[in-house]
């Protein structure tokens, strides 16, 4: 699909400090952001905090998704975000099915090798025009490292944003899936989100 993804800027082989610098620049103001869970974002966020340039008390932070577990459970994204960012002044908003997510200044996403984003796994068939901003669902198959039901922002909520950031963690399999999504070669959830971002002319930055 030539020219379809001109809104995507890709950076190869960037280390965590480079991503932290980009993120600190993007968070120079105030507003609301939605952040991913998993192993990649928390060291980057810790580096942003260490740099000291972000006024976190101006930011409302929403997780992209969470596992249906108590916040003090090790699998809770909300609990980890609260532990890291509340001490520096951020307001953390836990997801619930009645939540009304705001327009985000930034949507930061990870992606799985199966092309899932947030907890929108291929089996959930996420719609670009889903009527609800938040959905409760069950991945199939359940990931072995986190076998829990999920609550997640939907594609319409994720693309209600000024900008999208992807961090792929340097994984070759993820880079291949993402590149195929940009070329329109599959219909995994990441491909659907990228189409929605393109249609809305939302800039997408990728640290691969």
N, CA and C of each residue as an Amber inpcrd file, in Angstrom:
protein
   624
   0.8520000  -1.1820000   0.0000000   0.0000000   0.0000000   0.0000000
   0.8930000   1.2380000   0.0000000   1.4690000   1.6110000  -1.1280000
   2.4410000   2.6860000  -1.1860000   1.8680000   3.9840000  -0.6460000
   2.6840000   4.6270000   0.2100000   2.3060000   5.9260000   0.7370000
   1.2980000   5.8840000   1.8690000   0.8420000   4.6660000   2.2380000
  -0.2350000   4.5700000   3.2150000   0.2240000   4.9160000   4.6170000
   1.5000000   4.7800000   4.8990000   1.9780000   4.9750000   6.2560000
   3.0190000   6.0890000   6.3300000   2.7760000   7.1740000   5.6160000
   3.7040000   8.2910000   5.6450000   3.7110000   9.0140000   6.9900000
   2.7390000   8.6900000   7.8530000   2.6850000   9.3050000   9.1800000
   3.5650000   8.5820000  10.1900000   4.3030000   7.5410000   9.7800000
   5.1220000   6.7390000  10.6900000   6.5900000   7.1140000  10.5580000
   7.2300000   7.4090000  11.7020000   8.6690000   7.6660000  11.7610000
   9.3190000   6.5540000  12.5690000  10.2860000   5.8780000  11.9760000
  10.9000000   4.6960000  12.5880000  12.3360000   5.0030000  12.9990000
  12.6950000   4.6230000  14.2220000  14.0720000   4.7220000  14.7150000
  14.5550000   3.3150000  15.0600000  15.6490000   2.9080000  14.4590000
  16.2220000   1.5850000  14.7080000  17.3040000   1.6620000  15.7830000
  17.4000000   0.6020000  16.5590000  18.5090000   0.4000000  17.5060000
  18.6740000   1.5540000  18.4870000  17.5640000   2.1490000  18.9240000
  17.6320000   3.2100000  19.9260000  17.6620000   2.5920000  21.3180000
  18.5240000   3.1090000  22.1860000  18.5740000   2.5680000  23.5410000
  17.5360000   3.2690000  24.4210000  17.4030000   2.7940000  25.6530000
  16.3770000   3.3220000  26.5490000  16.5670000   4.8040000  26.8270000
  17.8110000   5.2570000  26.8910000  18.0660000   6.6760000  27.1550000
  17.5450000   7.5440000  26.0180000  17.6810000   7.0670000  24.7730000
  17.1790000   7.8290000  23.6270000  15.6590000   7.9150000  23.6600000
  15.0040000   6.8190000  24.0030000  13.5450000   6.8400000  24.1150000
  13.1200000   7.7670000  25.2540000  13.8440000   7.7230000  26.3760000
  13.5220000   8.5860000  27.5150000  13.6510000  10.0570000  27.1430000
  14.6650000  10.3990000  26.3640000  14.8300000  11.7850000  25.9200000
  13.6390000  12.2230000  25.0730000  13.2320000  11.3510000  24.1380000
  12.0850000  11.6660000  23.2790000  10.8320000  11.8610000  24.1260000
  10.6470000  10.9620000  25.0790000   9.4560000  11.0050000  25.9150000
   9.4410000  12.2650000  26.7830000  10.5760000  12.6230000  27.3470000
  10.6470000  13.8250000  28.1740000  10.2890000  15.0720000  27.3680000
  10.7460000  15.1400000  26.1300000  10.3820000  16.2720000  25.2750000
   8.8770000  16.3080000  25.0290000   8.2870000  15.1200000  24.8250000
   6.8620000  15.0490000  24.5110000   6.0140000  15.4090000  25.7210000
   6.5410000  15.1870000  26.9150000   5.7950000  15.4360000  28.1520000
   6.1730000  16.7610000  28.7910000   6.5700000  17.7100000  27.9640000
   7.0000000  19.0090000  28.4850000   5.8310000  19.8300000  29.0140000
   4.6130000  19.5140000  28.6230000   3.4660000  20.2960000  29.0560000
   2.6660000  19.6100000  30.1450000   1.3740000  19.4570000  29.9000000
   0.4930000  18.7850000  30.8480000  -0.6790000  18.1980000  30.0720000
  -1.4360000  17.3370000  30.7250000  -2.5750000  16.7150000  30.0550000
  -2.7540000  15.2860000  30.5130000  -3.1700000  14.4290000  29.5800000
  -3.4000000  13.0120000  29.8790000  -2.6200000  12.1620000  28.8920000
  -2.0870000  11.0600000  29.3860000  -1.3690000  10.1010000  28.5490000
  -1.8600000   8.7030000  28.8930000  -1.7050000   7.7930000  27.9590000
  -1.9600000   6.3860000  28.2590000  -0.6880000   5.5950000  27.9930000
  -0.3230000   4.7600000  28.9650000   0.9720000   4.0830000  28.9610000
   0.7910000   2.5680000  28.9970000   1.7550000   1.8420000  28.4230000
   1.6600000   0.3820000  28.3980000   2.2080000  -0.2630000  29.6620000
   1.8790000  -1.5400000  29.8230000   2.5170000  -2.3540000  30.8420000
   3.6500000  -3.1440000  30.2120000   3.9920000  -4.2610000  30.8330000
   5.0870000  -5.0700000  30.3110000   6.4270000  -4.6140000  30.8330000
   7.4800000  -5.2560000  30.3510000   8.8220000  -5.0100000  30.8880000
   9.5160000  -3.8080000  30.2770000   9.0880000  -3.3560000  29.0930000
   9.8110000  -2.2960000  28.3950000   9.6210000  -0.9100000  29.0010000
   8.3950000  -0.4780000  29.3500000   8.2250000   0.9350000  29.6850000
   8.7880000   1.3660000  31.0230000   8.8110000   0.4910000  32.0130000
   9.1350000   0.9620000  33.3590000  10.5890000   1.4190000  33.5110000
  11.5860000   0.7390000  32.9330000  12.9400000   1.3040000  32.9830000
  13.0420000   2.6390000  32.2360000  12.2970000   2.7950000  31.1560000
  12.3120000   4.0640000  30.4230000  11.6860000   5.1610000  31.2700000
  10.5470000   4.8730000  31.8940000   9.9230000   5.8570000  32.7720000
  10.8240000   6.2100000  33.9500000  11.5140000   5.2130000  34.4960000
  12.4380000   5.4890000  35.5950000  13.5590000   6.4270000  35.1540000
  14.0100000   6.2820000  33.9000000  15.0450000   7.1760000  33.3860000
  14.4930000   8.5860000  33.1910000  13.2590000   8.7070000  32.7180000
  12.6400000  10.0350000  32.5900000  12.5610000  10.7060000  33.9600000
  12.1570000   9.9500000  34.9600000  12.0820000  10.5000000  36.3160000
  13.4640000  10.9100000  36.8060000  14.4650000  10.0780000  36.5310000
  15.8290000  10.3970000  36.9690000  16.3280000  11.6940000  36.3360000
  15.9820000  11.9090000  35.0650000  16.3910000  13.1390000  34.3810000
  15.7750000  14.3770000  35.0140000  14.5770000  14.2410000  35.5360000
  13.9540000  15.3190000  36.2980000  13.3200000  16.4380000  35.5020000
  13.1540000  16.2790000  34.1930000  12.6410000  17.3790000  33.3900000
  11.1360000  17.4490000  33.2600000  10.4180000  16.3970000  33.6670000
   8.9650000  16.3470000  33.4800000   8.2640000  16.7500000  34.7780000
   7.2960000  17.6600000  34.6530000   6.4680000  18.0490000  35.7980000
   5.2680000  17.0910000  35.8690000   5.4760000  15.9870000  36.5510000
   4.4720000  14.9240000  36.5430000   3.1660000  15.3420000  37.1860000
   3.1840000  16.3650000  38.0500000   1.9280000  16.7660000  38.6920000
   0.9580000  17.4100000  37.7050000   1.4010000  17.6340000  36.4730000
   0.5070000  18.1180000  35.4330000  -0.0820000  17.0200000  34.5710000
   0.2040000  15.7560000  34.9020000  -0.1970000  14.6540000  34.0260000
  -1.1460000  13.6780000  34.7080000  -2.1760000  13.2960000  33.9550000
  -3.0780000  12.2160000  34.3200000  -2.6710000  10.9980000  33.4900000
  -2.4480000   9.8850000  34.1430000  -1.8870000   8.7030000  33.4790000
  -2.9060000   7.5630000  33.5080000  -3.2340000   7.0820000  32.3170000
  -4.1380000   5.9390000  32.1560000  -3.3400000   4.7490000  31.6410000
  -3.5060000   3.5570000  32.2150000  -2.9200000   2.3800000  31.5800000
  -3.6470000   2.0720000  30.2780000  -2.9200000   1.5390000  29.2790000
  -3.5940000   1.0450000  28.0650000  -4.5830000  -0.0600000  28.4110000
  -4.1580000  -0.8900000  29.3740000  -4.9260000  -2.0820000  29.7170000
  -4.4650000  -2.5820000  31.0680000  -5.1790000  -3.5470000  31.5900000
  -4.7250000  -4.1660000  32.8360000  -5.2810000  -5.5720000  32.9410000
  -4.6430000  -6.3430000  33.7860000  -5.1290000  -7.6730000  34.1290000
  -6.1530000  -7.5080000  35.2600000  -7.1680000  -8.3480000  35.3040000
  -8.1960000  -8.2560000  36.3470000  -7.6520000  -8.9160000  37.6100000
  -6.8250000  -8.1530000  38.3070000  -6.1960000  -8.5900000  39.5490000
  -6.1590000  -7.3860000  40.4900000  -5.9960000  -7.5930000  41.7960000
  -5.8330000  -6.4570000  42.7120000  -4.5940000  -5.6310000  42.3530000
  -4.6320000  -4.3540000  42.6790000  -3.5140000  -3.4820000  42.3210000
  -2.2040000  -3.8760000  42.9960000  -2.2850000  -4.5790000  44.1280000
  -1.0430000  -4.9930000  44.7820000  -0.5170000  -6.3210000  44.2370000
  -1.1720000  -6.8800000  43.2330000  -0.7030000  -8.1000000  42.5700000
   0.4370000  -7.7310000  41.6290000   1.4220000  -8.6090000  41.4990000
   2.5820000  -8.3150000  40.6600000   2.2190000  -8.1670000  39.1830000
   1.0520000  -8.6580000  38.7750000   0.6380000  -8.5660000  37.3790000
  -0.1490000  -7.2900000  37.0690000  -0.3720000  -6.4420000  38.0630000
  -1.1870000  -5.2420000  37.8580000  -0.3840000  -4.1140000  37.2130000
  -0.7780000  -3.6990000  36.0200000  -0.1460000  -2.5350000  35.4000000
  -0.4500000  -1.2600000  36.1780000  -1.6880000  -1.1330000  36.6320000
  -2.0710000   0.0700000  37.3780000  -1.2540000   0.1980000  38.6530000
  -1.0810000  -0.9120000  39.3590000  -0.2980000  -0.8720000  40.5830000
   1.1430000  -0.4560000  40.3350000   1.7340000  -0.9530000  39.2480000
   3.1170000  -0.5870000  38.9340000   3.2200000   0.8850000  38.5530000
   2.2700000   1.3560000  37.7540000   2.2800000   2.7740000  37.3890000
   2.0840000   3.6480000  38.6260000   1.1810000   3.2310000  39.4930000
   0.9290000   4.0190000  40.7060000   2.1790000   4.0780000  41.5820000
   2.8430000   2.9360000  41.7290000   4.0400000   2.8750000  42.5660000
   5.1570000   3.7590000  42.0360000   5.3000000   3.8100000  40.6990000
   6.3950000   4.5630000  40.0980000   6.0830000   6.0520000  39.9650000
   4.8580000   6.3840000  39.5630000   4.5620000   7.7560000  39.1450000
   3.7950000   8.5890000  40.1640000   3.0380000   7.9630000  41.0570000
   2.3600000   8.7760000  42.0720000   3.3480000   9.5100000  42.9880000
   4.4790000   8.8990000  43.3810000   5.4060000   9.6260000  44.2510000
   5.9880000  10.8940000  43.6210000   5.9850000  10.9750000  42.2740000
   6.4930000  12.1910000  41.6220000   5.3620000  13.1110000  41.1870000
   4.1130000  12.7850000  41.5820000   3.0310000  13.7390000  41.4080000
   1.9800000  13.4120000  40.3710000   2.1720000  12.3540000  39.5720000
   1.1890000  12.0230000  38.5420000  -0.0900000  11.4770000  39.1840000
  -1.1990000  11.6900000  38.4800000  -2.4780000  11.1090000  38.8970000
  -2.7420000   9.8790000  38.0460000  -2.8770000   8.7240000  38.6880000
  -3.0900000   7.4610000  37.9820000  -4.5850000   7.1470000  37.9860000
  -5.1120000   6.8010000  36.8080000  -6.5290000   6.4840000  36.6680000
  -6.6680000   4.9920000  36.3450000  -7.2960000   4.2420000  37.2220000
  -7.5250000   2.8170000  36.9830000  -8.6680000   2.6370000  35.9860000
  -8.5350000   1.6570000  35.0970000  -9.5810000   1.4030000  34.1110000
 -10.7800000   0.7150000  34.7520000 -11.9720000   1.1180000  34.3080000
 -13.1810000   0.3660000  34.5930000 -14.0950000   0.4990000  33.3830000
 -15.0780000  -0.3650000  33.3020000 -15.8880000  -0.4330000  32.0810000
 -16.7400000   0.8110000  31.8480000 -16.9240000   1.6300000  32.8810000
 -17.7120000   2.8560000  32.7280000 -16.8280000   4.0910000  32.5510000
 -15.5280000   3.8960000  32.4540000 -14.6190000   5.0400000  32.3530000
 -14.8330000   5.7910000  31.0390000 -14.5570000   7.0830000  31.0800000
 -14.6360000   7.9410000  29.8930000 -13.2500000   8.5140000  29.6350000
 -12.4100000   7.8140000  28.8700000 -11.0530000   8.2930000  28.6400000
 -11.0590000   9.6460000  27.9350000 -10.0940000  10.5040000  28.2740000
 -10.0020000  11.8160000  27.6520000  -9.3090000  11.7270000  26.2910000
  -9.1810000  12.8790000  25.6500000  -8.2750000  12.9860000  24.5090000
  -6.8580000  13.0030000  25.0830000  -6.0120000  12.0880000  24.5960000
  -4.6560000  11.9630000  25.1390000  -3.6670000  12.8520000  24.3830000
  -2.7150000  13.3700000  25.1090000  -1.5910000  14.0430000  24.4640000
  -0.6660000  13.0230000  23.8110000  -0.6210000  11.8150000  24.3760000
   0.2230000  10.7480000  23.8460000  -0.3790000   9.3940000  24.1910000
  -0.4190000   8.5230000  23.2070000  -0.7140000   7.1060000  23.4130000
   0.5740000   6.3290000  23.1710000   1.1030000   5.7370000  24.2370000
   2.3270000   4.9350000  24.1390000   1.9140000   3.4660000  24.2020000
   2.3260000   2.7060000  23.1950000   1.9270000   1.3130000  23.0810000
   3.1260000   0.3900000  22.9350000   3.0060000  -0.7930000  23.4470000
   3.8610000  -1.8960000  23.0670000   3.1150000  -2.7550000  22.0500000
   3.7160000  -3.8590000  21.6600000   3.0690000  -4.7800000  20.7270000
   3.6200000  -6.1690000  20.9480000   2.7560000  -7.1700000  20.9000000
   3.2010000  -8.5520000  21.0150000   3.5830000  -9.1340000  19.6730000
   4.3100000 -10.2410000  19.6510000   4.6760000 -10.8900000  18.3850000
   3.4730000 -11.3290000  17.5590000   2.3050000 -11.4660000  18.2110000
   1.0810000 -11.8200000  17.4920000   0.3340000 -10.5890000  16.9850000
   0.9480000  -9.4120000  17.1390000   0.3260000  -8.1850000  16.6580000
  -0.6950000  -7.5950000  17.5990000  -0.7500000  -8.0590000  18.8580000
  -1.7130000  -7.4650000  19.7790000  -1.1800000  -6.1540000  20.3410000
  -2.0930000  -5.2660000  20.6560000  -1.7850000  -3.9910000  21.3050000
  -2.7100000  -3.8370000  22.4970000  -2.2230000  -3.2120000  23.5710000
  -2.9690000  -3.1920000  24.8280000  -3.3920000  -4.6420000  25.1060000
  -4.6700000  -4.8840000  25.4110000  -5.1290000  -6.2750000  25.5120000
  -6.0610000  -6.6150000  24.3600000  -5.8450000  -5.9760000  23.2270000
  -6.6080000  -6.2720000  22.0180000  -5.8490000  -7.3440000  21.2410000
  -6.1190000  -8.6040000  21.5960000  -5.4840000  -9.7520000  20.9660000
  -6.2260000 -10.1040000  19.6820000  -5.5790000 -10.8340000  18.7690000
  -6.2580000 -11.1700000  17.5080000  -7.6150000 -11.8320000  17.6970000
  -7.7580000 -12.6980000  18.7190000  -9.0380000 -13.3930000  18.8960000
 -10.1700000 -12.4620000  19.2970000  -9.8380000 -11.2500000  19.7890000
 -10.8860000 -10.3300000  20.2480000 -11.4810000  -9.5180000  19.1110000
 -10.8890000  -9.6000000  17.9170000 -11.4140000  -8.9470000  16.7160000
 -11.7520000  -7.4790000  16.9670000 -10.7730000  -6.6720000  17.4120000
 -11.0830000  -5.2880000  17.7880000 -11.4940000  -4.4450000  16.5790000
 -12.5540000  -3.6810000  16.7560000 -13.0780000  -2.8670000  15.6670000
 -12.5390000  -1.4450000  15.7500000 -12.2220000  -0.8730000  14.6030000
 -11.7770000   0.5110000  14.5530000 -12.8660000   1.4490000  15.0560000
 -14.1300000   1.0600000  14.8630000 -15.2560000   1.8840000  15.2850000
 -16.0180000   1.2550000  16.4490000 -15.3080000   0.5690000  17.3380000
 -15.9600000  -0.0460000  18.4940000 -16.7780000   0.9920000  19.2580000
 -17.9880000   0.6330000  19.7070000 -18.8370000   1.6280000  20.3660000
 -18.3790000   2.0180000  21.7650000 -17.6230000   1.1490000  22.4220000
 -17.1920000   1.4100000  23.7980000 -15.7250000   1.8080000  23.8290000
 -15.3920000   2.7000000  24.7510000 -14.0050000   3.1340000  24.9080000
 -13.1790000   2.1400000  25.7140000 -13.8470000   1.3750000  26.5690000
 -13.1810000   0.4070000  27.4450000 -13.9200000  -0.9220000  27.3190000
 -13.1720000  -2.0160000  27.2510000 -13.7920000  -3.3340000  27.1160000
 -13.1300000  -4.3190000  28.0770000 -13.9320000  -5.2300000  28.5960000
 -13.4120000  -6.3540000  29.3760000 -13.4470000  -7.5750000  28.4740000
 -12.3730000  -8.3500000  28.4730000 -12.2850000  -9.4740000  27.5390000
 -11.3140000 -10.5260000  28.0560000 -11.2990000 -11.6460000  27.3470000
 -10.4270000 -12.7540000  27.7070000  -9.5670000 -13.1180000  26.4980000
  -8.2420000 -12.9690000  26.5850000  -7.3860000 -13.4280000  25.4760000
  -7.5080000 -14.9330000  25.2970000  -7.3690000 -15.3710000  24.0600000
  -7.3940000 -16.8040000  23.7570000  -6.3610000 -17.0770000  22.6650000
  -5.2630000 -17.7730000  22.9940000  -5.0080000 -18.3940000  24.2910000
  -4.5590000 -17.3800000  25.3390000  -4.7710000 -17.7240000  26.6000000
  -4.2880000 -16.8800000  27.6860000  -2.7610000 -16.9270000  27.7120000
  -2.0830000 -15.7750000  27.7650000  -0.6250000 -15.7970000  27.8690000
  -0.1780000 -16.5340000  29.1280000   0.7920000 -17.4180000  28.9730000
   1.2270000 -18.2470000  30.1110000   1.7730000 -17.4030000  31.2520000
   2.4190000 -16.2580000  30.9300000   3.0290000 -15.4440000  31.9830000
   2.0050000 -14.5620000  32.6930000   0.7920000 -14.4400000  32.1210000
  -0.2250000 -13.5860000  32.7300000  -1.6070000 -14.1210000  32.3570000
  -2.0060000 -15.2700000  32.9310000  -3.2610000 -15.9250000  32.5330000
  -4.4840000 -15.3260000  33.2230000  -4.7970000 -14.0900000  32.8590000
  -5.8790000 -13.3700000  33.5260000  -6.8170000 -12.7460000  32.4870000
  -8.0790000 -12.5700000  32.8770000  -8.9660000 -11.7290000  32.0920000
  -8.3990000 -10.3060000  32.0770000  -8.8370000  -9.5140000  31.0960000
  -8.2530000  -8.1830000  30.9000000  -9.3320000  -7.1090000  30.8260000
  -8.9040000  -5.8790000  31.0890000  -9.6800000  -4.6960000  30.7680000
  -8.7750000  -3.7990000  29.9390000  -9.3180000  -3.2040000  28.8920000
  -8.4560000  -2.5260000  27.9270000  -9.1580000  -1.3370000  27.2800000
  -8.3790000  -0.3380000  26.9270000  -8.8700000   0.6870000  26.0260000
  -9.0650000   0.0740000  24.6450000 -10.0660000   0.5190000  23.9310000
 -10.3300000   0.0400000  22.5810000  -9.6130000   0.9330000  21.5630000
  -9.6500000   0.5250000  20.3040000  -8.9650000   1.3100000  19.2780000
  -9.4760000   2.7530000  19.2220000 -10.7990000   3.0050000  19.2610000
 -11.2270000   4.4100000  19.2250000 -10.6630000   5.2490000  20.3730000
 -10.5450000   4.6650000  21.5680000  -9.9740000   5.4090000  22.6970000
  -8.4810000   5.6220000  22.5140000  -7.7750000   4.6160000  22.0030000
  -6.3210000   4.7220000  21.8330000  -5.9400000   5.7650000  20.7870000
  -6.7810000   5.9320000  19.7620000  -6.4490000   6.8910000  18.6960000
  -7.0790000   8.2540000  18.9320000  -7.6960000   8.4600000  20.0800000
  -8.1490000   9.8000000  20.4570000  -6.9510000  10.4930000  21.1130000
  -5.9920000  10.8750000  20.2950000  -4.6840000  11.2810000  20.7950000
  -3.9950000  12.2120000  19.8050000  -3.0320000  12.9820000  20.3240000
  -2.2330000  13.8640000  19.4630000  -1.0840000  13.1220000  18.7930000
  -0.6280000  12.0260000  19.4000000   0.5350000  11.3040000  18.8780000
   0.5390000   9.8940000  19.4460000   1.1710000   8.9790000  18.7020000
   1.3040000   7.5830000  19.1270000   2.7790000   7.2190000  19.1360000
   3.2010000   6.5430000  20.1980000   4.5630000   6.0270000  20.3310000
   4.5030000   4.5170000  20.4680000   5.3140000   3.8160000  19.6790000
   5.4940000   2.3770000  19.8420000   6.9330000   2.1110000  20.2910000
   7.1020000   1.2350000  21.2740000   8.4250000   0.7220000  21.6320000
   8.3830000  -0.7930000  21.4520000   9.2350000  -1.2980000  20.5690000
   9.2280000  -2.7220000  20.2240000  10.3520000  -3.4930000  20.9020000
  11.2140000  -2.8190000  21.6340000  12.2020000  -3.4920000  22.4550000
  13.3110000  -4.1980000  21.7010000  13.5070000  -3.8510000  20.4280000
  14.5960000  -4.4370000  19.6650000  14.3600000  -5.8610000  19.2130000
  13.1110000  -6.3430000  19.3090000  12.8120000  -7.7320000  18.9520000
  12.5900000  -7.8600000  17.4500000  13.3490000  -8.7430000  16.8020000
  13.2540000  -8.8990000  15.3490000  11.8760000  -9.3840000  14.9160000
  11.2680000 -10.2920000  15.6990000   9.9470000 -10.7960000  15.3110000
   8.8960000  -9.6930000  15.3760000   9.0100000  -8.8240000  16.3510000
   8.0620000  -7.7110000  16.4490000   8.2740000  -6.7110000  15.3140000
   9.5190000  -6.4370000  14.9920000   9.7910000  -5.5130000  13.8750000
   9.1900000  -6.0450000  12.5820000   9.2830000  -7.3410000  12.3650000
   8.7470000  -7.9300000  11.1420000   7.2250000  -7.8160000  11.1060000
   6.5640000  -8.0700000  12.2240000   5.1110000  -7.9640000  12.2840000
   4.6820000  -6.5140000  12.0630000   5.4130000  -5.5850000  12.6720000
   5.0600000  -4.1710000  12.5350000   5.2600000  -3.7080000  11.0950000
   6.3780000  -4.0920000  10.5010000   6.6390000  -3.7060000   9.1080000
   5.5650000  -4.2560000   8.1800000   5.1310000  -5.4970000   8.4070000
   4.0670000  -6.0720000   7.5920000   2.7550000  -5.3150000   7.7930000
   2.5010000  -4.8600000   9.0250000   1.3010000  -4.0620000   9.2850000
   1.3380000  -2.7640000   8.4910000   2.4910000  -2.1200000   8.4450000
   2.6070000  -0.8760000   7.6780000   2.3840000  -1.1060000   6.1920000
   2.7600000  -2.2860000   5.7150000   2.5860000  -2.6060000   4.2950000
   1.1830000  -3.1430000   3.9800000   0.3580000  -3.2860000   4.9850000
  -0.9890000  -3.7900000   4.7630000  -1.0530000  -5.2600000   4.4670000
  -0.1010000  -6.0420000   4.9860000  -0.0200000  -7.4610000   4.6550000
  -0.7800000  -8.3610000   5.6200000  -1.3160000  -7.8150000   6.6950000
  -2.1500000  -8.6100000   7.6010000  -3.1550000  -7.6810000   8.2640000
  -4.0490000  -8.2840000   9.0350000  -5.1200000  -7.5330000   9.6870000
  -5.0840000  -7.7230000  11.1950000  -3.8830000  -7.8860000  11.7520000
  -3.7490000  -7.9980000  13.1940000  -4.1820000  -6.6750000  13.8500000
  -4.4380000  -6.6870000  15.1610000  -4.8710000  -5.4500000  15.8250000
  -3.9480000  -4.2540000  15.5750000  -2.6350000  -4.4560000  15.5470000
  -1.7390000  -3.3330000  15.3040000  -1.9830000  -2.7280000  13.9350000
  -2.2810000  -3.5550000  12.9350000  -2.5560000  -3.0410000  11.5970000
  -3.8250000  -2.2030000  11.5890000  -4.8280000  -2.6290000  12.3230000
  -6.0750000  -1.8630000  12.3930000  -5.8380000  -0.5100000  13.0580000
  -5.0700000  -0.5140000  14.1420000  -4.7820000   0.7560000  14.8000000
  -3.9890000   1.6880000  13.8850000  -3.0080000   1.1510000  13.1650000
  -2.2290000   1.9900000  12.2590000  -3.0990000   2.5840000  11.1560000
  -4.0540000   1.8200000  10.6670000  -4.9780000   2.3680000   9.6650000
  -5.8140000   3.4980000  10.2520000  -6.2840000   3.2890000  11.4790000
  -7.0720000   4.3390000  12.1270000  -6.2280000   5.5950000  12.3590000
  -4.9740000   5.4110000  12.7450000  -4.0830000   6.5580000  12.9470000
  -3.8200000   7.2850000  11.6340000  -3.6160000   6.5120000  10.5660000
  -3.3970000   7.1210000   9.2530000  -4.6160000   7.9270000   8.8210000
  -5.7900000   7.3670000   9.0090000  -7.0140000   8.0450000   8.5850000
  -7.2210000   9.3530000   9.3420000  -6.7000000   9.4260000  10.5600000
  -6.8360000  10.6280000  11.3860000  -5.6000000  11.5150000  11.3270000
  -4.6200000  11.1260000  10.5070000  -3.3820000  11.8850000  10.3520000
  -2.6590000  12.0800000  11.6780000  -2.6160000  11.0110000  12.4820000
  -1.9300000  11.0560000  13.7760000  -0.4820000  10.6260000  13.5670000
   0.5030000  11.4120000  13.9900000   1.8930000  10.9920000  13.8320000
   2.2190000   9.8010000  14.7370000   2.9200000   8.8240000  14.1580000
   3.3070000   7.6070000  14.8770000   4.8320000   7.5360000  14.8830000
   5.4070000   7.4450000  16.0720000   6.8520000   7.2860000  16.2150000
   7.1330000   5.8850000  16.7460000   8.0890000   5.2040000  16.1330000
   8.3950000   3.8230000  16.4880000   9.8600000   3.7030000  16.8510000
  10.1400000   3.2440000  18.0390000  11.4910000   2.8560000  18.4410000
  11.5550000   1.3430000  18.3550000  12.2000000   0.8590000  17.2800000
  12.1920000  -0.5660000  16.9960000  13.3670000  -1.2920000  17.6300000
